[in-house]
């Protein structure tokens, strides 16, 4: 429902859905789209985990590239 509402209106909120909070650095809250949908505080560890996973993927990708100078 969130994606459909977002595609139609530009806003994922509406109907009986749990409110999808706007993310900001001051109030880092995200929507956990699990079996039960909840809005949760983003922990500092979760932020680091996301950053580290992305960084590791980029490094692995770069290692597979040919470097020309």
C-alpha positions as CSV (number, residue, x, y, z in Angstrom):
1,X,0.0,0.0,0.0
2,X,2.8,2.4,0.8
3,X,4.4,2.2,-2.6
4,X,1.0,2.5,-4.4
5,X,0.1,5.6,-2.4
6,X,3.5,7.1,-3.0
7,X,3.3,6.5,-6.8
8,X,-0.2,8.0,-6.9
9,X,0.2,11.0,-4.5
10,X,3.9,11.4,-3.7
11,X,3.1,10.6,-0.1
12,X,3.2,7.0,1.2
13,X,0.8,7.9,4.1
14,X,-2.9,7.3,4.1
15,X,-5.6,4.9,4.9
16,X,-5.1,2.5,7.8
17,X,-1.3,2.4,7.3
18,X,1.0,3.2,10.1
19,X,2.3,6.7,9.6
20,X,5.6,6.7,7.6
21,X,7.6,9.4,9.3
22,X,9.8,11.7,7.3
23,X,13.5,10.8,8.0
24,X,15.9,13.5,9.3
25,X,19.2,13.5,11.0
26,X,17.6,15.2,14.0
27,X,14.9,12.6,14.4
28,X,16.2,9.4,12.8
29,X,13.1,7.3,12.6
30,X,12.4,4.7,10.0
31,X,9.5,2.4,9.1
32,X,10.1,-1.3,9.9
33,X,8.2,-3.1,7.2
34,X,8.2,-6.5,8.9
35,X,5.2,-8.7,9.7
36,X,4.0,-5.9,12.0
37,X,4.7,-2.5,10.6
38,X,6.2,-0.1,13.2
39,X,7.9,3.3,13.2
40,X,11.2,2.9,15.2
41,X,14.1,5.1,16.3
42,X,17.1,4.3,14.2
43,X,19.9,3.3,16.5
44,X,23.5,4.5,16.0
45,X,24.6,0.9,15.5
46,X,22.0,0.4,12.7
47,X,23.3,3.5,10.9
48,X,26.9,2.2,11.2
49,X,25.8,-1.2,9.9
50,X,24.1,0.3,6.8
51,X,27.2,2.4,6.1
52,X,29.6,-0.4,6.6
53,X,27.6,-2.8,4.4
54,X,27.5,-0.3,1.6
55,X,31.2,0.6,1.9
56,X,32.2,-3.1,1.9
57,X,30.1,-3.6,-1.3
58,X,31.7,-0.6,-3.0
59,X,35.2,-1.7,-2.1
60,X,34.5,-5.2,-3.4
61,X,33.2,-3.7,-6.6
62,X,36.2,-1.5,-7.0
63,X,38.6,-4.4,-6.4
64,X,37.0,-6.1,-9.5
65,X,37.6,-3.0,-11.7
66,X,40.6,-2.5,-13.9
67,X,42.4,0.7,-13.1
68,X,43.9,2.7,-16.0
69,X,46.0,5.8,-15.8
